[in-house]
Amino acid sequence: MKIFVAGLPYDLDDAELEEFFEKFGKVISAKVAIDRATGKSKGFGFVEMPNETEAKDAIESLNNISLGKKTLVVKAAEERPGSGGGYNKNRRNF
């Protein structure tokens, strides 16, 4: 199950995010979103856990807690719809 986490301290890295969620079970991946232009954290990230029960427990336990000066928002990640735009290589021009 993929989890969205917002309100992260800007100095938190992937390893620390993973460690934070490992208290609830196995973590497949943990990624803090990084701004490409500045190389700094955007203050949110994603965690993937294989066990849905453990993931839901983490969401319930961590949502709305204070971490530093911020309050965490932890919820199930929403699947992104396909972008749809871009070049269509199968398109024919007559």
C-alpha positions, 0 to 999 in steps of 0.5 A: 500500500502506498502512503502519502506523507505531508508536513515533513521537516525539510531536513528529513531524508529518505532513510529517516522517513523509512525508519519512522514507518518501520515501527509499524512493519516492513517498508518497501520504499520511502522517498522524500520529494525533492525540488529538482531546481534547488535539490531541497525537500518539498516537505512531502513524500511517499512510503510503500508498505506491503502489508495493508493492515500495517500500513493502515495502522501507520496512517492512523497512528501518524496522521495529525501528530506534530513533528517539529513545528509541523503537523503530519498529514498521512493518508493512503496515496491516490493513484495518479490518472494517466497524463494523456498528453504528449506526442502520439507516435501512432497518429497518422497525418494524411 
